[in-house]
Amino acid sequence: MCCEPLSLEADLDAKLKNARGLRQAILRHAFTGQLVPQDPNDEPASELLKRIAAEREARGAPLSRRCRTAS
């Protein structure tokens, strides 16, 4: 036999583990701003979120479903 089932299973397990590690690395880089070059002229995310919240409040837009309290 050229490929035994145990060998295929071990190979698949190793590849799945590697894929999980790559996914975590990509997410880590994305959330720390290291995935793409950053523009120093962009406003910080915290300021953007404050501005969005102020604009929503100014126009009377309701909070998203996640932020609403139960009535």
KELO-907288 format. One line per field, with one value per residue: residue number from 1; residue in three letters; x, z, y of N, C-alpha, C, O in turn. Coordinates in Angstrom, 1 decimal, padded with zeros to 4 digits, m for minus. Example, Ala and Ser with C-alpha at 12.3 -4.5 7.8 and 13.67 -1.06 7.14 Angstrom:
% KELO-907288
seq c(1,2)
type c(Ala,Ser)
n_c1 c(013.2,012.8)
n_c3 c(007.8,007.1)
n_c2 c(m005.7,m002.2)
ca_c1 c(012.3,013.7)
ca_c3 c(007.8,007.1)
ca_c2 c(m004.5,m001.1)
c_c1 c(013.2,012.9)
c_c3 c(007.8,007.9)
c_c2 c(m003.3,000.0)
o_c1 c(014.2,013.4)
o_c3 c(008.5,008.0)
o_c2 c(m003.3,001.1)
***
This chain:
% KELO-907288
seq c(1,2,3,4,5,6,7,8,9,10,11,12,13,14,15,16,17,18,19,20,21,22,23,24,25,26,27,28,29,30,31,32,33,34,35,36,37,38,39,40,41,42,43,44,45,46,47,48,49,50,51,52,53,54,55,56,57,58,59,60,61,62,63,64,65,66,67,68,69,70,71)
type c(Met,Cys,Cys,Glu,Pro,Leu,Ser,Leu,Glu,Ala,Asp,Leu,Asp,Ala,Lys,Leu,Lys,Asn,Ala,Arg,Gly,Leu,Arg,Gln,Ala,Ile,Leu,Arg,His,Ala,Phe,Thr,Gly,Gln,Leu,Val,Pro,Gln,Asp,Pro,Asn,Asp,Glu,Pro,Ala,Ser,Glu,Leu,Leu,Lys,Arg,Ile,Ala,Ala,Glu,Arg,Glu,Ala,Arg,Gly,Ala,Pro,Leu,Ser,Arg,Arg,Cys,Arg,Thr,Ala,Ser)
n_c1 c(000.8,000.4,m000.3,m001.2,m004.2,m003.8,m001.6,m002.6,m004.6,m003.1,m001.7,m003.7,m004.7,m002.4,m002.3,m004.8,m004.3,m002.2,m003.6,m005.4,m003.6,m002.6,m004.9,m005.4,m003.0,m003.4,m005.7,m004.7,m002.8,m004.5,m006.1,m004.2,m003.4,m001.4,m001.7,m002.0,m000.3,m000.3,m001.9,m000.6,m002.1,m004.7,m007.5,m007.5,m009.0,m010.6,m011.3,m012.8,m015.0,m016.1,m016.9,m018.8,m020.7,m021.5,m022.6,m024.8,m026.3,m026.9,m028.6,m030.6,m030.7,m031.5,m029.8,m027.7,m029.0,m027.5,m026.7,m028.9,m031.1,m033.1,m036.7)
n_c3 c(000.0,m000.7,000.8,004.1,006.1,008.8,008.5,006.7,008.3,010.4,008.9,008.0,010.5,011.3,009.3,009.8,012.3,011.7,010.0,011.8,013.5,011.6,011.1,013.6,013.8,011.6,012.5,014.9,013.8,012.3,014.3,015.7,014.1,012.2,009.9,007.4,005.9,007.9,007.9,008.9,009.0,009.5,011.8,015.2,016.1,018.4,018.5,016.2,016.8,018.9,017.5,015.7,017.5,018.6,016.3,015.8,018.1,017.8,015.6,016.6,016.3,017.0,019.4,018.5,018.3,020.0,022.0,023.3,026.1,027.8,027.7)
n_c2 c(m001.2,002.2,004.5,004.5,004.3,005.4,007.0,008.9,010.0,011.1,013.0,014.7,015.6,017.1,019.1,020.4,021.4,023.2,024.9,026.1,027.4,029.3,030.8,032.0,033.5,035.3,036.7,037.8,039.5,041.2,042.4,043.8,045.7,045.1,043.8,045.1,047.9,050.8,054.0,056.9,059.2,058.5,058.6,057.5,054.4,054.5,057.2,057.4,055.7,057.2,059.4,058.3,057.4,059.9,061.1,059.4,059.8,062.5,062.5,061.0,058.3,054.9,052.8,049.9,046.5,044.9,046.7,047.6,047.8,045.4,045.8)
ca_c1 c(000.0,001.2,m000.7,m002.0,m005.2,m003.3,m000.8,m003.5,m005.3,m002.1,m001.3,m004.9,m004.7,m001.3,m002.7,m005.8,m003.7,m001.5,m004.6,m005.9,m002.6,m002.5,m006.0,m005.1,m002.0,m004.0,m006.6,m003.9,m002.2,m005.5,m006.6,m003.2,m003.0,m000.2,m002.0,m001.7,000.4,m001.2,m001.8,m000.5,m003.1,m006.0,m007.8,m007.5,m010.3,m011.4,m011.9,m013.8,m016.1,m016.7,m017.6,m020.0,m021.7,m022.1,m023.5,m026.0,m027.1,m027.4,m029.7,m031.6,m030.7,m031.4,m028.6,m027.9,m029.7,m026.6,m026.5,m030.2,m031.4,m034.5,m037.7)
ca_c3 c(000.0,m000.8,001.9,005.1,006.7,009.9,008.0,006.1,009.4,011.1,008.0,008.1,011.8,011.3,008.5,010.4,013.4,011.1,009.5,013.0,013.9,010.6,011.3,014.8,013.4,010.8,013.3,015.8,013.1,012.0,015.5,016.3,013.0,011.5,008.7,006.3,006.3,008.6,007.4,010.1,009.0,009.9,013.2,016.0,016.1,019.6,018.1,015.2,017.5,019.6,016.5,015.2,018.6,018.7,015.2,016.0,019.2,017.3,014.7,017.3,015.8,018.2,019.5,017.8,019.2,021.0,023.1,023.9,027.3,027.7,028.2)
ca_c2 c(000.0,003.4,005.4,003.8,005.2,006.1,008.1,010.0,010.7,012.0,014.1,015.6,016.3,018.1,020.2,021.1,022.2,024.3,025.9,026.8,028.4,030.4,031.6,032.8,034.5,036.4,037.5,038.6,040.6,042.1,043.2,044.7,046.7,044.7,043.1,046.0,049.2,051.8,055.4,057.7,060.3,058.0,058.8,056.2,053.7,055.0,058.5,057.1,055.2,058.3,060.3,057.6,057.5,061.3,061.4,058.7,060.4,063.7,062.3,060.2,056.9,054.0,051.9,048.6,045.5,044.4,047.6,048.0,047.0,044.8,046.7)
c_c1 c(000.9,000.9,m001.6,m003.0,m004.7,m002.4,m001.6,m004.2,m004.3,m001.8,m002.5,m004.9,m003.6,m001.7,m003.8,m005.3,m002.9,m002.5,m005.2,m004.9,m002.5,m003.7,m005.9,m004.1,m002.6,m004.9,m005.8,m003.3,m003.3,m005.9,m005.5,m002.7,m001.8,m000.4,m001.7,m001.0,m000.6,m000.9,m001.7,m001.5,m004.5,m006.2,m007.8,m008.9,m011.2,m012.0,m013.0,m015.1,m016.9,m017.5,m018.8,m021.1,m022.4,m023.0,m024.8,m026.9,m027.7,m028.6,m030.8,m031.7,m030.6,m030.1,m028.8,m028.5,m028.8,m026.5,m027.8,m030.4,m032.8,m035.5,m038.6)
c_c3 c(000.0,000.4,002.8,005.7,007.9,009.5,007.4,007.2,010.1,010.2,008.0,009.4,011.8,010.5,009.1,011.6,012.8,010.6,010.7,013.5,012.9,010.8,012.5,014.5,012.6,011.6,014.3,015.1,012.7,013.1,016.1,015.2,012.2,010.2,007.4,006.8,006.9,008.0,008.7,010.2,009.4,011.4,013.9,016.0,017.3,019.3,017.1,015.8,018.3,018.6,016.0,016.3,018.7,017.5,015.3,017.0,018.6,016.4,015.4,016.9,017.0,018.2,018.8,018.8,020.3,022.2,023.8,025.2,027.1,028.3,029.1)
c_c2 c(001.2,004.4,004.6,004.8,006.0,007.2,009.2,010.7,011.6,013.2,015.1,016.3,017.4,019.3,021.0,022.0,023.4,025.3,026.7,027.8,029.5,031.3,032.5,033.9,035.7,037.3,038.4,039.8,041.7,043.0,044.1,045.7,046.3,043.9,043.8,047.2,050.2,053.2,056.2,058.9,059.8,058.3,057.5,055.7,054.2,056.3,058.3,056.6,056.3,059.2,059.6,057.7,058.9,061.6,060.6,059.3,061.7,063.6,061.4,058.8,056.0,053.2,050.6,047.7,045.1,045.4,048.0,047.1,046.5,045.7,045.9)
o_c1 c(001.9,001.8,m002.7,m002.7,m005.0,m002.4,m001.2,m004.3,m004.7,m001.6,m002.2,m005.2,m003.9,m001.4,m003.8,m005.7,m003.0,m002.2,m005.4,m005.2,m002.3,m003.5,m006.2,m004.2,m002.3,m004.8,m006.1,m003.3,m003.0,m006.1,m005.8,m001.7,m001.2,000.5,m001.3,m001.1,m001.7,000.3,m002.7,m001.7,m005.4,m005.3,m008.1,m009.9,m012.4,m013.2,m014.0,m016.2,m018.1,m018.6,m019.9,m022.2,m023.6,m024.0,m025.8,m028.1,m028.8,m029.5,m031.8,m032.8,m029.9,m029.4,m030.0,m028.6,m029.3,m026.3,m027.7,m029.9,m033.6,m035.2,m039.6)
o_c3 c(000.6,000.9,002.5,005.8,008.1,010.1,007.6,007.2,010.5,010.8,008.1,009.4,012.4,010.8,008.9,011.8,013.4,010.7,010.5,013.8,013.4,010.7,012.4,015.0,012.8,011.5,014.5,015.6,012.7,013.0,016.9,015.4,011.7,009.6,006.4,008.0,006.3,007.8,009.4,011.2,009.6,012.2,013.3,015.9,017.1,019.6,017.2,015.5,018.3,018.9,015.8,015.9,018.9,017.7,014.9,016.9,018.9,016.3,014.7,017.0,018.0,017.2,018.6,020.0,021.4,023.4,024.9,025.3,026.4,029.4,029.7)
o_c2 c(001.3,005.0,004.2,006.0,007.2,008.3,010.4,012.0,012.7,014.3,016.3,017.5,018.5,020.4,022.2,023.1,024.4,026.5,027.9,029.0,030.7,032.5,033.7,035.0,036.8,038.5,039.5,040.9,042.9,044.2,045.0,046.4,047.2,043.5,043.3,047.6,050.3,053.6,056.3,059.5,060.7,058.3,056.5,056.4,054.4,056.6,059.0,057.0,056.3,059.6,060.3,057.9,059.0,062.2,061.2,059.4,062.1,064.4,061.1,058.2,056.2,053.1,050.2,047.9,044.8,044.9,048.6,046.0,047.0,046.3,046.5)
***
